[in-house]
Amino acid sequence: MFSRFTSQFTSPGKLRHKGIMGMNQRNHSFIGRYNDRSKYPLVDDKLKTKIIAEQAGCTVPKLIGVISNQAEVKRIHKMVKDWQDS
């Protein structure tokens, strides 16, 4: 089942070439550069940022699920089993 998803993965280099930033670049070049330190709890939390962006009228990807801590990663297969890429 998981192999169905792995064929859709790509390399970090290919993503970077398409202008997609990795987490380190996001944290250093984007979050740190454009946000006051007091805003970090909001802008460094992807779920909070998504909610703020939706409330502001931004188009955001559909939420498939939330992983709040490392122990919950084992639930990822259940979370995506019925997900249809559309």
N, C-alpha and C positions, 0 to 999 in steps of 0.2 A: 504494500500500500504506500509506504513512504517513498519508494522509488518513483512513483507517479509524480511526486512533487520535486524530487531532486533534479529531474530532467529539465525543470524550468529555472534552475539556478544559473547564475552567471558569475564571473570573476569580479573582484573589487576593481581591477584595472579597467574592465569594460564599463562598469558602472561609472567610474570616475571620468572616463572618456566621454560619456553621455551627459556629464554635468551633475551626476548624483553624488552628494557628499556622504562620506562615511561618518561614523559617530564622533571620532576624534576631531575631524574637521568641523563638524557641526558644533561641537562643544567649544572649540577654540576660536574658529573663524567667524562663527555666526552668533551663537548665544552669548559668549563672552564679549564680543565686539559691540553688539547692538543693544545690550540690556544692562541696566543698572544692577549691581550685585543684589540689591533688595528684591529684585524680580525673579531671581534664580529659582525659588521654589515653584513658581508658575511656569516659567519658560523651559525649565529643565525636566519637567514632568510631561511626558508625551500625551497622556490622557487629559490632563488639565489644559494643555495647549490646544488639543483637538476641540475640547468643549468651548474654549474661548474663541477659537477660530470659527466654529459653527455659529456661535451667538453673534459674531460680527458679520455673518453672512458669507463667509468664505466657503468655497467648495472643498470638501475633505473626503478622503476615502472612507468607505463603509467600514465600520468597526466589526471585526470578526470575533474578537474576544479580548480579554484582559488577563495578563500574567502579572501579578503583583509582586511575586517574589520567586526566587530560584526554585523552591520546592514545587511550585505550581507548573513548572515547565513540562512535567510529565503528563499534564492534561492536554497538551497542544494537539495531539492526534485526535482526541475526542472533539476538541474545539473546531477543527477544520474538516472533519470527516464528511459533513454534508455541505460544505462550502462550495458554491458554484462560482467559478471565475467568470465575471461578466463585465 
